[in-house]
């Protein structure tokens, strides 16, 4: 029996485009989701809309991790902070309470 995938505790985010020289930061996966969702959604949106956005971000991030999208290309990170490649991410972005509760 093969082991089932599980949600990782951490995600490694590259600051910049994949080929750019930039810092790689390791952060808790849930913090990545909360901050990314807080950038992508407004706190006063309908709860189901916010949940949908969170599900999409989680699915996308897990896809990047479990398919080794960047490591298979020789990179040492899981995802970037650039919307040209992945979702916008800013480690200093505020997390909205409504989004935090959903996550």
N, C-alpha and C positions, 0 to 999 in steps of 0.2 A: 504494500500500500504506500503510495507516495504521500509526502507531507503536504498539507494544504497551505497555501500562501496565507500570511497574516499581515495585518497592518504593521508597517515598520515603526519603531519608536522614533527614529530620526530620518531626516532627509538632508542630502548635501546639495546646497544651492550655490551655483556659480554666479558671481556678480558680473554680468556682461554677456556678450554673445559667446557661443561655444568656443570659437577660435581665438577670442580675445584673452589677453592676460588680465586676470581678475582674481579676486579673493574667492575661495570656496569656504562657505560657512556651513557648519553642521548645526541644525536646529531640530527641536522636537517636531515630528510630523504634524501634530495637531496645531502647533503654533503656525506652521506654514499654511495650513488650511484656513485658519482663522484670519490671518493677515491677508492672504490672497483673496478670500471671500469678502473681506472688508474693503478691499480695493475694487472688487468687481461688482459689489451690490451696495445698495443704499439701506441704511438701518431701518427705515420706515416702510420698506417694501413688504408686500404680503409674505407671510411666513412660508407658504408653499413655494413661492418664487425663490426665496432665499435658500430653502432646502434643496431645490432643484439645482441652483448654482453650486452649492456645496457638494452635491453628489457628482456633478460634472468635474469639479476641480479635484475631488478625491480620486475619481476614476482616471482622470488624465494623469495625475501624479503617480498613481499606482502602475499605470501602463508604462510610464517612463522608467520606473524602478524595475518592474518585473520583466520587461523586455530588454533591459540593459541598454536602452537606447543610446545614451552617451558613452558609458563604459565600453560598449562594443565598437565605438569609433576611436577609442584610445583616451577618452577623457576620464577624469577622476571624480566626477560629480554625477548627481542623479537628474538635475533639472537646472534651468537657468532662470534668471529673474527678468528676462526680456520677453515682451509680448510678441515679438517677431518669431519666437521659437516656442515659447511656453506661455504661462500666465504671468502678468506683471506681479512682482513681489518686491516689497520694501521691508526690511527687517525693522525699521523704525515706524512703520505705519501703525496708526491706532487700530485697535480691535473694537468694533461696535458690540455693545452688550447683547443686542438682539441676535447678532451673528454668533457670538461666543456661546450663547445658550443653545443654539441649534447644533453647534459642533460638539 
